[in-house]
Amino acid sequence: MDDGVTARLSDNHFHMTTTTGNAARVLGWLEEWVQTEWPDLEVYCNSVTEYWATMTLCGPKARDLLTEFTDLDLSNDAFPFMSFQTATVGGIPARIFRISFTGEMSYEINVPANLGLALWTALLNGGEKYNITPYGTETMHILRAEKGFIIVGQETDGTTTPNDLAMDWMVSKKKDFIGRRSLQRPDCLRPGRKQLVGLLTTDGDQVLPEGAQLVADLKSAPPMDMIGHVTSSYYSANMGRAIALAVVMDGRNRLGETIHAPLKDKTITAEIVNPVFFDPQGERLNG
C-alpha cells in the first residue's frame, strides 16, 4: 500500500508519515479500518500534511550542521538511527526523525509550515561551509537503490510479501495485524517466488531498461522462460557503473549466476548480486 514511519508522541498520540503522494490514500485506509475492523476503539485520524513543512538534512556532515541549530544530544547513544525526538531547531519547535532513504546519515525535520522557509534558508546558509546543496528526487532514487531500499509500487505489486524482499524481520510472530492470514496462504509460502536481488551488468556502462524481462536460458528467438524483471535501474556515480534492482524467481539462491535481458535490438547480460550495492555495513548511515 505505502511505506512511512510512525512515531509515538505519547501513550495515545502518534505522528505518521507517508510517501509524497499517498497521504490521502493512507488516511482513507485508516479511517476505513477504524470503522470496519475496530469500531469499538476510540481513535481519531487527522490529516496534518498542510500543517508541517518537512526537510531532510542528509550526508556525512548532517550531524555537524544540525548541532549548530539545536541543544539536542545528537550522539548515536542519545539519538540512534530509527528513533524520534522533539526539540527546538533554529528557535523553531520541531519533530525530528532520524531515518534515511538515501543510506546517508539523515535527520527528517518537521516544523510548522509557516516557518519552514525560514529554517530551510537558515540551514542552507549555515551549511555553506560544508558545500551544502539541495538534491532532487532523481538523486534520491539513485542513492536509495544503491542501498537496496525499495519503493512501494516499483519493487512491489499486490502479490509481493515481506519475505520476497527479505524484510520478514519486520513481521511480528506474536501480534495480530491486517494481512497476517494472507501471509499464511500456500502461494505466499511456496518455493520459487520472485525475490528482490541486485544486478550488475557485464558492461558497467550499460543501464538496463526498467521493466526489462529476465531469462536464465538465452535462446536465439522466443519463446523464452521469463524468470523475473528489472524494477529499478540507474547509473551510480558512487559505484562508477550501472546498477539495477530486480525480482527474480528464487533470487536469493541465484546469487552469482548470470542472467540475460533480451531486448529488441540487443541482449544485456548481468550478474545476480546482493541488492545492497553501497556501504553494506551501514557505516555511513549510522555515523
N, C-alpha and C positions, 0 to 999 in steps of 0.2 A: 504493500500500500504506500508506504512512505518511510523515511528514516529521519529521526531527530533525536534530541536529548531532552530528558525531563529532569529538572532539579527540584528537590524538596525544600521549600522555603520555611515551612513549619510542619507540625504534625498533619495538618489538613489543608495545606496550601502548596500548590505546585506551579512551576513555570515550565511550560512545554514548548520546545522549538520544533519547527518543521523545515522541510526544504523550501526553496524560494517560492515556488508557485503552488504549494499544496496546503497552505494553512486552512483555507476554507473547506477543502475536502476532508482534512483530518478532523476539523471541528464538527463537520457534518456526521462523520462516523461516531465520534464521541457522544454527540447528542442522541444519535440513534441507539447506541448501546445503553446509555443511561435509561432510555425509555423502554427498551425491549428486553434487555438482558438483566439489568439491575434496577428495576423501578422502585425497589424498596430503599435504595440508598439515597441519602440527601447530598447530591452532587450538583454543582453548578459550573458550567463551562463558559468562559467569556473570552472573546477574541480581543487580544491586546496588540495585534500586529501594528496598528497605527499609533499605538502609544509609545512604542520603543523604537529607537534608532540603534542599529546593531553594526558594529565594525569589528573586524578581526585583526589583531596585531600579531604578526606571524614572522618567524625567522629566528636565526641564531641570536639576534640582539633584542628580541621582543621583551625578554625579562628586564634587560638593562634599561630599555626605554620606559617601560611601564613603571619601574621602580622610581623614576623621576616624577611620576604623577600620582603616586599613592603611598600611604604608610603601611599598606597591607604587606605581610610577610609572604614573599613570593618564592621562598625556597621550596625545594621538592618535598621536604618533610611537612611543611605547613600547607602547601598548596600543590598537591601532586596532580599528575595527569588524570583526567576524568573526575575532577572534583569541581565544586562551585563555591563562590564566596560573594558576599555583598560587601561593598566598600565605597569609598569616595575616590574618584579618578579625576584629577584636574579640578577638584572642588565640586564635582557633579556626582550625585548618588548613582551607583552603578551595580548591576548584577553581572558577575564575571564567571564565565565557564572556561575552565582550562581543558579545551578539547581541540582536536585538529583534524582537518580534512585534507591537509597538504603533506602530512608527515613531518612537519617542522614544529618547533615549539610555538604554541599559539594560545592566545587569550581572546575569547569572544566576549566583547564588552557591550553590554546593553545599557543605554541611558535614555532618559525621557527624550522623545522625538524632537522637541523644540530646542534641545541643547546638543543634538547630535552633530550639527555642522561645527559648532564651537569646539567640541572635543576633537573632531576629525582634523580641523585646522591646527589645533594645538599639537596633536600627535605628529602631524606631518612636519610642522616647524621644528619640534623637538627632535625629530628623527633625522634631520638633515645631516647631522654629523655621522650618522650610520648609513648614509646613502639610501634612506628610506624611499620607497616608491609604491604607488598603488599597483595592484595586479588584478587582472580580469578573470572571467570565468574560464577562458581557454587555458590560461596558465594554471589555474586551479585544477582543471580536469587532467592536465598532464601530470602535475605533481601527485594527485591522488592515485592515478593509475600506476605511477612508479612505486607506490606503497601497496598496491593491490587493494585499494579501497574501492568498494563498489558504488555504483549509482543505481538506486532502485528504479526499475523500468528500463535500464540499459544492460546491466549484467543479469537482471532478473526478469521473469514474466510470472504469470499466475500459477505456474507449476513449480517454481523454484522453492526449495526448502532451505532452512539454515544449514543443514548438513551438506547440501550441494555446494555451499560457499565456504565450508569449513568454519562456520560460525555457530555450530551447535552448542558451543560452550556458553552461549547466551541463553539457552533454553533451560528453564528450571525443570529439574527432575521431580520436584515436590509440589510446586504451586500449580493451581489451575489457571488457564488462560485461553483466550479465544484462539482457536486453531489447534489446540492440543490433540483433539481427537483426529483431526485431519492428518497430523504428522504420523499417526499410528496406522494409517491406511497402508495396505500391502504395496501399492505403487510407490509410495514415498519411502519405502524401506528396501525396495528391490535393488539388486546389484546392477551395475551398468548405467546408473543415472548420469546425466551430464553434470560435471563438476567444474568449478572455476579453476583455471590454470593460467599461466603466463605463456607467451610465445615470443621467441627471439628469431627473427628471420635470418636465414643463412647469409644473405646480403644485408648488412645492417643499415643500408641506405634505403631499402625497400620498405615502405609503410603499407601494411595490409589494409585493404578496404574494410571498413566496419560492415558487418553483415555477411562477409565472405564465408561460404560454406567450406568445411574442412573434411579431408579424406585421409585415411591411413594408407590405402592402396590406390596409387595413381594409375589410371588407365588412359589409353590413347583417346578414348571417346566415352561419352555417357552410355549406359548408366554407371554411376559410381556410388558406393555406400557412404553417405554423409554421416559423420560421427560427431559433428559439432559445428559451431560458427564463432566468428570473431565478434566480440561485444564492444570493445574499445580499442582504438589503435592510434598511436601518436609517434612523432619523433621526439625523443627525450634528450634534452640538452645535457642533463646530469649524467646520463648513460652514454651520450655520444653516439646514439644509434636508435633505430626503430624498436618500439616495444608494443605489445598488444596483450589484452586480456581476452579470454575465450571461455566458452563452456564446451567441454569435450566428454563424451561417454567414458566413464571410469577414469577420468582425467588424472586423478592423484596417483594412480598406478601406472601411468604412462610417462611419468617424468623422464626426460632424456630421450624419448622417442622422436622421430622425425615425422612431421605431418605436412600435408600439402593443401594449398588453396588454389584450385583450378579456376582461372578467370577466363574471360572471353578471348584474350589475345596472348595470355602467358600463364605460367604457374609459379606461385611463390611458395618456397619451401621454408619451414621453420622448425625449431626445436621446442618441445613442450617443457616448460620450466615452472618453478615455483612462481606464483603470481606476485610475490613481493620482490621487486627488482632492486630497490634502493634502500640503504640503511636497514637491513633486515632485523638488526638487533634493537632498533628504535632508539639509538643513542641521541639522535638529533631531536626526536620527539620528546624525550624525557629530560633532555638538558643535563 
